[in-house]
Amino acid sequence: HVCGGTAGGGGLTSIGDDCLVMSHVHVGHDCSVGPRVVLASRSSLAGHVTVGEGAQVSGHACVHQRVSIGGGAFVAAAAVLLDDLLPYGLAAGASRATVDSLNLRGIRRLRPPPPGQ
């Protein structure tokens, strides 16, 4: 289910190109989902969430309102993400997700630019 935008939130919910949105996904109002994002089955984004390019949100994961997920980040299955997740971060935890490490697989897959560019 993709909710529309609201007047107070800019009036737009957007999903980028080449995304994979699986069954029973919820995208809340005024969300911005970048290109090449994967939203696995039964994942949920609350309102005003921003998801960067190439990020992945695993099945049954929940993302709290106004949270930003950086490009190339990975949210593990059944995680509850209450805080922003840095680019290429890996967050896991069923009661409150924490950054466990970097998403090395995502870094290799997306090939980010070298520092300073």
C-alpha positions as CSV (number, residue, x, y, z in Angstrom):
1,H,0.0,0.0,0.0
2,V,1.4,3.4,-1.0
3,C,-0.1,6.4,0.7
4,G,-0.4,9.7,-1.1
5,G,1.3,12.9,0.1
6,T,-0.3,15.4,2.5
7,A,-0.5,19.1,2.3
8,G,1.7,19.5,5.4
9,G,4.4,17.2,4.1
10,G,4.9,18.6,0.6
11,G,2.0,16.7,-1.1
12,L,4.2,13.9,-2.6
13,T,5.1,10.3,-2.0
14,S,7.6,9.2,-4.5
15,I,9.2,5.9,-5.5
16,G,12.3,5.9,-7.7
17,D,13.1,4.0,-10.9
18,D,14.0,0.3,-10.9
19,C,12.7,-0.4,-7.3
20,L,11.5,-3.8,-6.2
21,V,8.4,-3.4,-4.0
22,M,7.2,-6.9,-2.9
23,S,3.8,-8.0,-1.6
24,H,2.2,-6.4,1.4
25,V,4.6,-3.5,1.7
26,H,3.4,-0.2,3.3
27,V,4.9,3.1,2.2
28,G,3.5,5.9,4.3
29,H,2.6,9.4,3.3
30,D,5.2,11.8,2.1
31,C,7.9,9.2,1.8
32,S,10.8,9.5,-0.7
33,V,12.2,6.2,-1.9
34,G,15.2,6.5,-4.2
35,P,16.1,4.4,-7.2
36,R,17.0,0.8,-7.1
37,V,15.6,0.3,-3.6
38,V,14.3,-3.1,-2.4
39,L,11.3,-3.2,-0.1
40,A,10.8,-6.8,0.9
41,S,7.4,-8.4,1.8
42,R,5.6,-6.9,4.8
43,S,8.2,-4.2,5.3
44,S,6.7,-0.8,6.5
45,L,7.8,2.8,6.1
46,A,6.0,5.3,8.3
47,G,5.3,8.8,7.1
48,H,8.1,11.2,5.9
49,V,10.8,8.4,5.6
50,T,13.6,8.9,3.1
51,V,15.3,5.9,1.6
52,G,18.5,6.4,-0.4
53,E,19.6,4.8,-3.6
54,G,20.2,1.1,-3.6
55,A,19.1,0.6,0.1
56,Q,17.3,-2.6,1.1
57,V,14.6,-3.0,3.7
58,S,14.1,-6.7,4.6
59,G,10.8,-8.5,5.3
60,H,8.8,-7.5,8.3
61,A,11.1,-4.6,9.1
62,C,9.5,-1.4,10.4
63,V,10.9,2.1,9.9
64,H,9.7,4.9,12.2
65,Q,8.4,8.2,10.9
66,R,10.9,10.9,9.8
67,V,13.8,8.4,9.6
68,S,16.4,8.6,6.9
69,I,18.0,5.5,5.4
70,G,21.2,6.2,3.6
71,G,22.1,4.9,0.1
72,G,23.3,1.3,0.0
73,A,22.1,0.7,3.6
74,F,20.6,-2.6,4.7
75,V,17.8,-3.0,7.3
76,A,17.7,-6.7,8.5
77,A,14.5,-8.8,8.7
78,A,12.1,-7.9,11.4
79,A,14.2,-4.9,12.5
80,V,12.6,-1.9,14.1
81,L,14.5,1.2,12.9
82,L,13.9,4.3,15.1
83,D,16.9,6.4,14.2
84,D,18.6,7.5,10.9
85,L,20.8,4.9,9.3
86,L,24.1,6.1,7.7
87,P,24.9,5.3,4.0
88,Y,26.0,1.6,3.7
89,G,25.1,0.9,7.3
90,L,23.7,-2.4,8.4
91,A,21.0,-2.3,11.1
92,A,19.5,-5.2,12.9
93,G,17.4,-5.7,16.1
94,A,13.8,-6.6,16.7
95,S,13.1,-4.2,19.6
96,R,15.3,-1.4,18.5
97,A,17.6,-1.7,15.5
98,T,21.2,-0.7,16.0
99,V,24.0,-0.2,13.5
100,D,25.9,-3.5,13.5
101,S,28.5,-2.8,10.8
102,L,28.9,-1.6,7.3
103,N,27.0,-3.3,4.5
104,L,30.1,-4.5,2.7
105,R,28.1,-6.4,0.1
106,G,26.2,-3.2,-0.7
107,I,29.5,-1.3,-1.0
108,R,30.8,-3.8,-3.5
109,R,27.6,-3.9,-5.5
110,L,27.0,-0.2,-5.7
111,R,30.7,0.8,-6.1
112,P,30.6,4.3,-4.4
113,P,32.9,7.0,-5.6
114,P,36.4,7.2,-3.9
115,P,36.6,9.7,-1.0
116,G,37.0,13.3,-2.1
117,Q,34.8,13.0,-5.2
